[in-house]
Structures are given as C-alpha cells and as structure tokens.
Amino acid sequence: MGFSMILQPHNASSTLSPAFSIHYSANRLHHDRFSPAILSDFRTQRLVSVAFHPPNHGPIKRSLRRRYNSAVRAAAKETPAEALRRILESPGIHQGPACFDALSAKLVERAGFQFCFVSGFSVSAARLGLPDVGLISYGEMVDQGYQITQAVSIPVIGDGDNGYGNHMNVKRTVKGFIKAGFAGIILEDQVSPKACGHTQGRKVVSREESVMRVKAAIDARKESGSDIVIVARTDSRQAASFEESLWRSRAFADAGADVLFIDALASREEMRAFCEITPLLPKMANMLEGGGKTPILNPIELEEIGFKIVSYPLSLIGVSIRAMEDALAAIKGGRVPSPGSLPSFEEIKDTLGFNEYYEEEKRYSIPPPQPSYRRGYSPATSTRPTTQEYPEQREDRPSDPVVEVLAPYVYDNFSSGDSRDRMSGIWSRTLRLKITGRNGLEKLDVRIPAGFLEGMSRIIPGLGGVNIIEMLEDASIEAGDGPQSGKILLDFNDAMGDRIQVFIE
C-alpha cells in the first residue's frame, strides 16, 4: 500500500523546474533516488523516493537528470562530501554499487543510484589484470578515482586500502583522495601488503596503530579544509575475533570516524550486534556477491538490522567478465554476440554521450572564413598586416595549414571546361606561386602552368573562388601582346594571415 503526489519546486520560475513525485511506501521498498535538497522541506517521517521527471525521451531525460543533480548541488553549494553526508542523514538505507572506471560509474548514475563506491578489487582487476593483494599503488588509485569522479555528478566513496604506509602516508592518501574529488574514503587496519576481504591471509596492525590511522585521516581532513567522509574499516573479524572487531569499531567511533565498517561478518547475529554499538553512527554493510562470508540480505532486511549504506563490490566487474567471455566465445565461433546481450551502436553512443556532445558542439559552430584579396596589387607597395589590423587572426590560432603540391598528372582533372586549348598561347604561361607565412617565413615558392594553378585554387586556402584564367585574360588584354614576365597577378593576405602572391613568368 502507498500513495503518490506531485509537488512543484518553490522556484517555479527557474529554467529547470521539473516536477517531483514523492512516493510513500509502507513496506519501504523505495530509496532516495536523486535526493534533491528540497527533501528537508517535505519533513517526511518515513522513507520517501524523490524521482525526477523530465520529458519522456531517453537521451534528453538522462541528460537533464545529470544536469539537475549538478544544479541541485550547485544551488546548495554542496561539495561531494556534503552531498554524501546528506544521504547518510536521510531516511532509509542507501545502496551503492561498486564501479571501477568512468564508464561503470556513469552507468551507476544513469541507473538512478545516489552514490557509488570505487572497488579496489575491481580497479586492480580492470586496470592491472591482477588480484587485489596490495599490488595497485596509491598513485594508480588516485588517477583512477579522478577519472571516475569527473565523469559523474553523484558522490563517490574511494577505497583507500590501509593508507599505503604509515600514518604520514595515511595523511597523504586522504589529501590525495580529496583532490581527486572523492566524497568519502574507506581506510582499513590491515598490515602491508594487504589481503583482499573475505580471502585468506589477513593480518591487522595493533589496536593503537589502527586508531592512530583514523586520527591521522581526520587531521589530514582538517588540514585540507575538507569534509570528506571517513569510513573506518576493520578486518579483525577474520584476522582475530568478532569481539576484537567490536572493540576496534568503538575505538574508531571515539576517534571521530563518520561511518563504521566490519568486513566479513559471519552471521545475522554478528551483523545485529555490530549495529547496536554507537547506534547513532552509520554502519556500512558489504554484500559480496557470488559467495562471501557475510550473509546476502536484501535492503529491507539490512535496514531493519540497522545498516545505513550497503555496497555491492563485484556485480559490475563480475558481469563484465562473464559478458566479455561470452562475446569472445561467440566471435571465436564465427558469430557475433546475440542482440539480447549487445547494445545497438546507437545505444552505445547514447551511453557515452555522443548526442549530448553534438548538441553542445552546436553552440560553438562558426561559419567558414571567406577569403579576401586584391588584384593587381604591387608587391613594392604592399604591406604585411599588423596585429592591430587582424587581431582576431593573431590570437589562439591553430598551426599553419599544410599546403599540398599536386603532381602534374592531375592537371587535366582541373580543366576549367573552356572550349579553347588551355595548353596554347597565354594559357600555357608559367606562373610563380609564393606563400609567405604570417611569421615571415617562406612556406611555398613553386613555378607551375597557369591551368594547373586554376586547379590548385580549389585546394590552397585563400585561393578558393579566385578565377586565375579570367585574371590572365584581363592581364593579356591590358598588355596587348601579352603580359610581361614578373608582372604581379595576385597579392593578398588570406584569412589565416598568410601572404599569397602570384607572378607571371
């Protein structure tokens, strides 16, 4: 049972004024999907779902949803950490699939999740093709994290492993994650090299050192002027005992951690006992898909036990591995993946944002430059343009155009279509083409048949639209018996600032 109602934002005059629907669910199946700041205005007592409803068109809807998420955060002047804290303070339990690169993070956001995790296990697999046994470095994780946070507008929680060293390394790790755009960081108490969660061989540092890591992380946060969320994880449940993991969790809370996380809890009873300590502090659950030590529970069960956020570390990397294996098997067998398992090319382009790119690109389209030239201009009196004469041509100009000199055999292809023989009389005269770059350096100085230059006018920038044959006819009429050698036929500056001169030889 439940009800639904449509509310309009207070700022109805805004250019972005969609409607929101608030769904009350008696069985609490819904989650905060896009969590705009106006939730606080609704003063809801039970779990609500705020869904954004732009026009019912796939690419437009997804584009507006992402812009809306960004607009809400910008209007509220939220940092990624503040957005994550708002989620932690909102009702219900919140699911966060684990991504491993920018594309997987975009898919998480497109699916409507409020936040996501970065899985060190998955990054090590996707980036290195290696197991998560401490081989991936701090620098690689920061680089991967930056690519991920820049691709989405939802907050991202990063995997800081054991801080990559001593307490000073922990501080550097936290500061690096802040600069990379992470909203939160998970720090664990394993020794170096670390072992992957739910696997054998895990060892933890002493109690004192584990607590000091949390304090070092909090100091780094203060020194950075940030509010990054510190998720304190202990692996002592498997390395030592359940009682030891509870002790460390309490100590982490006293040290100032924002979220508590015990990895590899072995039963519902242990999960419940964990959530009962420091009840006001959010607890994180880890649902290791495919068979870990922790029971796999649905979100409703986890919320009833007392968890606030839940991660799904292997879903995306796992299905990616299986899908790629199936696709490779199909290709090896002389087939292609079935339509049901392969998105269309249009769908792939939509996912990657081609349509949005094309729409935005239109804002910066400019008409092609039109050449300007002066006929019969004497080189003795011509002057080079100055920065004041062509300011728009002097700033932010791309590299000089490449001039391609065509082989003589293409001459016939550029015939103007005149019925007269282009190879007789004045039409066979040799012309000298000289191009001087705007920097004063010579770019081209060649001698070619007049008819050939007519064809080159279609290729060399600045000669487009110039009728060389007509100009030769005019020069011949003016000179009577024919123009003298060395006469200037053309002298002008093209749109790129290059000086183009044509002489009659």
C-alpha positions as CSV (number, residue, x, y, z in Angstrom):
1,M,0.0,0.0,0.0
2,G,1.2,3.5,-0.6
3,F,0.4,6.9,-2.2
4,S,2.0,9.3,-4.6
5,M,1.7,13.0,-5.0
6,I,3.3,15.6,-7.4
7,L,4.9,18.7,-5.9
8,Q,6.4,21.7,-7.8
9,P,9.6,23.2,-6.5
10,H,9.4,26.6,-4.9
11,N,11.4,28.3,-7.6
12,A,8.9,27.7,-10.4
13,S,10.4,30.5,-12.5
14,S,13.7,28.6,-12.8
15,T,14.8,27.4,-16.2
16,L,15.0,24.0,-14.6
17,S,11.6,23.5,-13.0
18,P,10.6,19.8,-13.2
19,A,8.0,18.2,-11.0
20,F,8.9,15.8,-8.3
21,S,6.9,12.9,-7.2
22,I,7.1,11.8,-3.6
23,H,6.2,8.1,-3.0
24,Y,5.3,6.9,0.5
25,S,5.9,3.2,0.8
26,A,4.5,1.2,3.7
27,N,6.9,-1.7,3.1
28,R,9.8,0.7,2.5
29,L,10.8,-0.7,-0.9
30,H,11.8,2.7,-2.3
31,H,15.0,4.5,-1.9
32,D,16.0,8.2,-2.2
33,R,16.9,8.1,-5.9
34,F,18.0,11.5,-6.8
35,S,17.9,13.1,-3.3
36,P,17.5,16.9,-4.1
37,A,17.9,19.3,-1.3
38,I,14.2,20.0,-1.1
39,L,13.7,16.8,0.8
40,S,14.2,18.8,4.0
41,D,11.2,21.0,3.1
42,F,8.9,18.0,2.9
43,R,9.6,17.0,6.5
44,T,8.8,13.4,5.7
45,Q,8.8,10.8,8.6
46,R,9.1,7.6,6.5
47,L,11.3,6.6,3.6
48,V,10.5,8.6,0.5
49,S,11.5,8.3,-3.1
50,V,12.1,11.5,-5.0
51,A,12.1,10.9,-8.7
52,F,13.0,13.5,-11.3
53,H,10.6,13.6,-14.3
54,P,12.0,15.3,-17.4
55,P,10.5,14.8,-20.8
56,N,9.9,11.1,-21.7
57,H,12.8,10.8,-24.1
58,G,15.8,8.6,-23.2
59,P,18.9,10.8,-24.0
60,I,17.1,14.0,-23.0
61,K,15.9,12.5,-19.8
62,R,19.3,11.2,-18.8
63,S,21.0,14.5,-19.7
64,L,18.5,16.6,-17.8
65,R,18.8,14.2,-14.8
66,R,22.5,14.7,-14.7
67,R,22.2,18.4,-15.1
68,Y,19.6,18.5,-12.4
69,N,21.8,16.6,-10.0
70,S,24.6,19.1,-10.7
71,A,22.2,22.1,-10.5
72,V,20.9,21.0,-7.1
73,R,24.4,20.6,-5.7
74,A,25.5,23.9,-7.2
75,A,22.4,25.8,-5.9
76,A,23.0,24.3,-2.4
77,K,26.8,24.9,-2.8
78,E,27.4,21.3,-1.9
79,T,30.7,19.6,-2.1
80,P,30.8,15.9,-2.9
81,A,31.3,15.2,0.8
82,E,28.4,17.3,1.8
83,A,26.2,15.5,-0.7
84,L,27.3,12.2,0.8
85,R,26.6,13.4,4.4
86,R,23.1,14.5,3.3
87,I,22.5,11.0,2.0
88,L,23.8,9.5,5.3
89,E,21.4,11.7,7.3
90,S,18.3,10.9,5.1
91,P,15.9,8.2,6.0
92,G,16.2,4.6,4.9
93,I,19.1,2.5,3.6
94,H,21.1,3.5,0.6
95,Q,22.6,1.2,-2.0
96,G,26.0,1.9,-3.6
97,P,27.2,-0.4,-6.4
98,A,31.0,-0.5,-6.8
99,C,32.4,0.9,-10.0
100,F,35.9,0.5,-11.4
101,D,36.2,3.2,-14.2
102,A,34.5,6.2,-15.5
103,L,32.1,4.3,-17.8
104,S,30.9,1.9,-15.0
105,A,30.4,5.0,-12.7
106,K,28.3,6.7,-15.4
107,L,26.2,3.6,-15.7
108,V,25.6,3.6,-11.9
109,E,24.4,7.2,-12.1
110,R,22.2,6.5,-15.1
111,A,20.6,3.7,-13.2
112,G,19.4,6.2,-10.6
113,F,21.7,5.5,-7.6
114,Q,22.6,8.3,-5.3
115,F,26.2,7.4,-4.8
116,C,28.7,4.7,-5.6
117,F,31.8,3.1,-4.3
118,V,35.2,2.5,-6.1
119,S,36.2,-1.1,-5.5
120,G,40.0,-1.6,-5.1
121,F,39.4,-5.3,-6.1
122,S,37.7,-4.2,-9.3
123,V,40.2,-1.5,-10.2
124,S,43.1,-3.9,-9.7
125,A,41.3,-6.4,-11.9
126,A,40.4,-3.9,-14.7
127,R,43.4,-1.7,-14.7
128,L,46.2,-4.2,-13.9
129,G,44.6,-7.6,-14.6
130,L,45.9,-8.6,-11.2
131,P,44.5,-9.8,-7.9
132,D,43.7,-7.4,-5.1
133,V,46.7,-8.2,-2.9
134,G,48.3,-4.8,-2.4
135,L,49.9,-4.6,-5.9
136,I,48.0,-1.5,-7.0
137,S,49.6,1.8,-5.9
138,Y,48.3,5.0,-4.3
139,G,49.1,6.9,-7.5
140,E,47.1,4.5,-9.7
141,M,44.1,4.6,-7.4
142,V,44.1,8.4,-7.2
143,D,44.4,8.6,-11.0
144,Q,41.6,6.1,-11.5
145,G,39.5,7.9,-8.9
146,Y,39.9,11.3,-10.6
147,Q,38.6,9.9,-13.9
148,I,35.6,8.4,-12.1
149,T,34.6,11.5,-10.0
150,Q,34.9,13.7,-13.1
151,A,32.5,11.5,-15.1
152,V,29.6,11.7,-12.6
153,S,27.7,14.2,-10.5
154,I,26.9,11.8,-7.7
155,P,29.3,11.4,-4.7
156,V,31.9,8.6,-4.8
157,I,33.4,6.8,-1.9
158,G,37.0,5.7,-2.7
159,D,38.9,2.6,-1.4
160,G,42.0,3.9,0.4
161,D,43.1,0.4,1.5
162,N,45.4,0.6,4.5
163,G,46.6,4.1,3.6
164,Y,49.6,2.8,1.7
165,G,52.1,3.0,4.5
166,N,52.5,4.6,7.9
167,H,50.4,7.4,9.4
168,M,52.1,10.1,7.3
169,N,51.2,8.0,4.2
170,V,47.6,7.9,5.5
171,K,47.5,11.7,5.6
172,R,48.9,11.9,2.1
173,T,46.3,9.4,0.9
174,V,43.4,11.3,2.4
175,K,44.6,14.6,0.9
176,G,45.1,13.0,-2.5
177,F,41.6,11.5,-2.4
178,I,40.2,14.9,-1.5
179,K,42.0,16.5,-4.5
180,A,40.7,13.6,-6.8
181,G,37.1,14.6,-5.9
182,F,36.1,11.7,-3.6
183,A,33.3,12.3,-1.2
184,G,34.5,9.6,1.2
185,I,37.4,7.2,1.8
186,I,37.5,3.8,3.3
187,L,40.6,3.1,5.5
188,E,41.3,-0.3,6.9
189,D,43.6,-1.7,9.6
190,Q,45.4,-4.4,7.6
191,V,49.2,-4.7,7.5
192,S,51.2,-4.3,4.3
193,P,50.9,-5.9,1.9
194,K,47.2,-6.2,2.4
195,A,44.9,-9.1,1.6
196,C,41.5,-8.9,-0.2
197,G,38.4,-9.0,2.0
198,H,36.8,-12.4,2.5
199,T,40.1,-14.1,1.5
200,Q,42.8,-15.9,3.4
201,G,45.9,-14.5,5.0
202,R,44.5,-11.3,6.5
203,K,46.5,-9.7,9.3
204,V,45.9,-6.4,11.1
205,V,48.0,-3.9,12.9
206,S,47.9,-3.3,16.6
207,R,44.9,-1.6,18.3
208,E,46.9,1.6,18.9
209,E,48.1,1.8,15.3
210,S,44.7,1.2,13.9
211,V,43.2,4.0,15.9
212,M,46.1,6.3,15.1
213,R,45.3,5.8,11.3
214,V,41.8,7.2,11.9
215,K,43.2,10.1,13.8
216,A,45.7,10.8,11.1
217,A,43.0,10.7,8.5
218,I,40.9,13.2,10.5
219,D,43.9,15.5,10.9
220,A,44.5,15.4,7.1
221,R,40.9,16.3,6.5
222,K,41.1,19.3,8.8
223,E,44.4,20.5,7.3
224,S,42.8,20.3,3.8
225,G,39.7,22.3,4.9
226,S,37.6,19.4,3.6
227,D,34.7,17.5,5.0
228,I,35.5,14.1,3.3
229,V,33.6,11.2,5.0
230,I,36.0,8.8,6.9
231,V,34.7,5.2,6.7
232,A,36.7,3.2,9.3
233,R,37.0,-0.4,8.4
234,T,38.4,-3.2,10.4
235,D,39.4,-6.7,9.1
236,S,39.9,-8.0,12.6
237,R,36.8,-10.2,12.5
238,Q,38.6,-12.8,10.4
239,A,42.2,-11.9,11.5
240,A,41.4,-12.0,15.2
241,S,37.9,-12.4,16.6
242,F,34.4,-10.8,16.5
243,E,35.0,-9.3,19.9
244,E,38.1,-7.6,18.7
245,S,36.3,-6.1,15.7
246,L,33.7,-4.7,18.0
247,W,36.4,-3.1,20.3
248,R,38.1,-1.5,17.3
249,S,34.8,-0.2,15.9
250,R,34.0,1.5,19.2
251,A,37.6,3.0,19.3
252,F,37.2,4.2,15.7
253,A,34.0,6.0,16.7
254,D,35.6,7.6,19.7
255,A,38.5,8.8,17.4
256,G,36.0,10.6,15.2
257,A,35.2,8.2,12.3
258,D,32.0,9.1,10.3
259,V,31.0,5.6,9.3
260,L,31.9,2.1,10.8
261,F,32.5,-1.0,8.7
262,I,33.4,-4.5,9.9
263,D,34.4,-6.7,6.9
264,A,33.3,-10.3,6.6
265,L,30.8,-10.5,9.4
266,A,29.7,-14.2,9.6
267,S,26.1,-14.2,10.6
268,R,22.9,-12.1,11.1
269,E,23.6,-12.1,14.8
270,E,27.0,-10.6,14.3
271,M,25.6,-8.0,12.0
272,R,22.9,-7.0,14.5
273,A,25.4,-6.8,17.4
274,F,27.6,-4.6,15.3
275,C,24.8,-2.2,14.5
276,E,23.9,-1.9,18.2
277,I,27.2,-0.3,19.1
278,T,27.3,3.6,18.9
279,P,23.7,3.4,17.4
280,L,23.8,7.0,16.1
281,L,26.8,6.4,13.9
282,P,26.1,5.0,10.3
283,K,27.1,1.4,9.6
284,M,28.2,0.0,6.3
285,A,27.3,-3.5,5.0
286,N,29.2,-5.3,2.3
287,M,27.2,-7.8,0.2
288,L,29.9,-9.8,-1.5
289,E,28.1,-11.3,-4.5
290,G,28.9,-14.9,-5.5
291,G,29.6,-16.3,-2.1
292,G,31.5,-14.5,0.7
293,K,31.4,-15.0,4.5
294,T,28.6,-12.4,5.1
295,P,25.0,-13.5,4.5
296,I,23.5,-11.8,1.5
297,L,20.4,-9.9,2.7
298,N,18.1,-7.6,0.8
299,P,18.0,-3.8,1.6
300,I,14.8,-4.1,3.8
301,E,16.5,-6.7,6.0
302,L,19.7,-4.7,6.2
303,E,17.8,-1.6,7.2
304,E,15.9,-3.5,9.9
305,I,19.1,-4.7,11.4
306,G,20.4,-1.1,11.4
307,F,22.7,-0.5,8.4
308,K,22.7,2.8,6.6
309,I,24.7,2.1,3.4
310,V,25.4,-1.1,1.6
311,S,28.0,-1.8,-1.1
312,Y,27.9,-4.4,-3.9
313,P,31.6,-4.8,-4.8
314,L,31.6,-7.5,-7.5
315,S,28.4,-7.1,-9.5
316,L,29.7,-4.8,-12.3
317,I,33.2,-6.3,-12.7
318,G,31.7,-9.8,-12.4
319,V,29.0,-9.4,-15.1
320,S,31.6,-7.6,-17.3
321,I,34.0,-10.6,-17.1
322,R,31.2,-13.0,-18.0
323,A,29.8,-10.9,-20.8
324,M,33.3,-10.5,-22.3
325,E,33.9,-14.2,-22.1
326,D,30.6,-15.0,-23.8
327,A,31.3,-12.4,-26.5
328,L,34.8,-13.7,-27.2
329,A,33.4,-17.3,-27.4
330,A,30.8,-16.1,-30.0
331,I,33.5,-14.3,-32.1
332,K,35.8,-17.3,-32.0
333,G,33.0,-19.5,-33.2
334,G,32.4,-17.2,-36.3
335,R,29.5,-15.4,-34.8
336,V,28.8,-12.1,-33.1
337,P,27.2,-11.6,-29.7
338,S,23.5,-12.1,-29.7
339,P,21.3,-8.9,-30.0
340,G,20.0,-9.5,-26.5
341,S,23.5,-9.3,-25.0
342,L,24.8,-6.5,-27.1
343,P,23.5,-2.9,-27.2
344,S,23.0,-1.3,-30.6
345,F,25.6,1.1,-31.8
346,E,23.1,3.9,-31.2
347,E,22.6,2.8,-27.6
348,I,26.3,2.7,-27.1
349,K,26.7,6.2,-28.5
350,D,23.9,7.4,-26.2
351,T,25.5,5.9,-23.2
352,L,28.8,7.6,-23.9
353,G,27.2,10.9,-24.5
354,F,27.6,11.4,-28.3
355,N,24.2,13.1,-28.6
356,E,24.8,15.5,-25.8
357,Y,28.2,16.3,-27.3
358,Y,26.7,17.1,-30.7
359,E,24.1,19.3,-29.1
360,E,26.6,21.3,-27.1
361,E,29.0,21.5,-30.1
362,K,26.4,23.5,-32.0
363,R,26.8,26.3,-29.5
364,Y,30.4,26.9,-30.8
365,S,29.9,26.4,-34.5
366,I,31.2,29.3,-36.7
367,P,30.8,30.0,-40.4
368,P,33.9,29.2,-42.6
369,P,36.1,32.2,-43.2
370,Q,35.6,34.0,-46.6
371,P,38.9,34.9,-48.4
372,S,39.6,38.5,-49.4
373,Y,42.1,39.5,-52.0
374,R,43.4,42.5,-54.0
375,R,44.0,42.1,-57.8
376,G,47.0,43.7,-59.4
377,Y,48.4,44.9,-56.1
378,S,52.1,45.8,-56.5
379,P,54.5,44.0,-54.2
380,A,56.5,47.1,-53.9
381,T,53.7,48.9,-52.1
382,S,52.1,46.0,-50.3
383,T,52.4,45.8,-46.6
384,R,52.1,42.9,-44.2
385,P,49.2,43.0,-41.8
386,T,49.9,44.0,-38.2
387,T,48.4,42.7,-35.0
388,Q,46.2,45.8,-34.9
389,E,44.8,45.2,-38.4
390,Y,44.0,41.5,-37.8
391,P,43.6,41.0,-34.1
392,E,41.3,38.1,-34.5
393,Q,43.9,36.3,-36.6
394,R,46.7,36.7,-34.1
395,E,45.2,35.1,-31.0
396,D,44.7,31.4,-30.3
397,R,45.3,30.5,-34.0
398,P,45.9,26.8,-34.8
399,S,49.0,25.7,-36.6
400,D,49.7,26.8,-40.1
401,P,47.8,25.0,-42.8
402,V,49.6,22.3,-44.7
403,V,49.9,23.1,-48.5
404,E,49.8,20.1,-50.7
405,V,51.5,20.4,-54.1
406,L,49.8,18.1,-56.5
407,A,51.7,16.1,-59.2
408,P,51.4,17.5,-62.8
409,Y,49.4,14.5,-64.0
410,V,46.3,15.8,-62.3
411,Y,46.4,18.9,-64.5
412,D,43.7,17.6,-66.8
413,N,41.4,16.9,-63.9
414,F,41.3,20.6,-63.1
415,S,40.3,21.8,-66.6
416,S,38.0,24.8,-66.3
417,G,35.9,23.5,-69.1
418,D,36.8,26.3,-71.5
419,S,36.5,25.2,-75.2
420,R,39.9,26.8,-76.1
421,D,43.1,24.8,-75.8
422,R,44.5,25.6,-72.3
423,M,47.9,24.5,-73.4
424,S,48.3,27.1,-76.1
425,G,49.2,30.8,-76.0
426,I,48.9,32.6,-72.8
427,W,47.2,29.6,-71.1
428,S,50.4,27.7,-71.2
429,R,52.3,30.5,-69.4
430,T,54.2,29.6,-66.3
431,L,53.1,31.2,-63.0
432,R,55.1,31.6,-59.9
433,L,53.1,30.9,-56.7
434,K,54.7,32.2,-53.5
435,I,53.2,31.8,-50.0
436,T,54.8,33.6,-47.0
437,G,53.6,32.7,-43.6
438,R,52.3,35.3,-41.1
439,N,55.5,34.8,-39.2
440,G,57.5,36.0,-42.2
441,L,58.9,32.5,-43.1
442,E,58.5,31.2,-46.7
443,K,56.1,28.3,-46.9
444,L,55.9,27.7,-50.6
445,D,57.7,29.0,-53.8
446,V,56.9,27.0,-56.9
447,R,56.5,27.5,-60.7
448,I,53.6,25.8,-62.3
449,P,51.5,26.0,-65.5
450,A,48.6,28.6,-65.4
451,G,45.9,26.0,-65.9
452,F,47.4,23.9,-63.1
453,L,47.1,26.8,-60.7
454,E,43.4,27.1,-61.6
455,G,43.0,23.6,-60.1
456,M,45.1,24.5,-57.1
457,S,42.7,27.3,-56.3
458,R,40.3,24.6,-55.1
459,I,42.9,23.2,-52.7
460,I,45.1,26.0,-51.3
461,P,43.4,28.1,-48.5
462,G,42.8,31.6,-49.7
463,L,42.7,30.8,-53.5
464,G,39.2,29.4,-53.3
465,G,36.9,31.4,-55.6
466,V,39.8,33.0,-57.5
467,N,39.4,32.7,-61.3
468,I,43.0,32.5,-62.4
469,I,42.2,32.1,-66.1
470,E,40.0,35.2,-66.1
471,M,42.7,37.2,-64.5
472,L,45.2,36.0,-67.1
473,E,42.8,37.1,-69.9
474,D,42.4,40.5,-68.3
475,A,46.2,40.9,-68.0
476,S,46.7,39.9,-71.6
477,I,44.1,42.4,-72.8
478,E,45.8,45.2,-70.8
479,A,49.3,44.3,-72.1
480,G,48.3,44.0,-75.8
481,D,50.8,41.3,-76.9
482,G,50.8,39.6,-73.6
483,P,51.8,40.4,-70.1
484,Q,55.5,40.8,-69.3
485,S,57.4,38.4,-67.1
486,G,57.5,39.3,-63.5
487,K,54.1,41.0,-63.5
488,I,52.2,40.6,-60.3
489,L,48.9,38.9,-60.8
490,L,47.7,38.4,-57.2
491,D,48.9,39.8,-53.9
492,F,46.7,39.4,-50.9
493,N,46.5,38.0,-47.3
494,D,44.2,35.1,-46.7
495,A,42.0,34.6,-43.7
496,M,44.9,32.8,-41.9
497,G,47.2,35.8,-42.2
498,D,49.4,34.2,-44.9
499,R,50.5,36.4,-47.8
500,I,49.8,34.8,-51.2
501,Q,51.5,36.2,-54.3
502,V,51.1,35.0,-57.9
503,F,53.6,36.3,-60.6
504,I,53.6,35.7,-64.4
505,E,56.9,34.2,-65.5
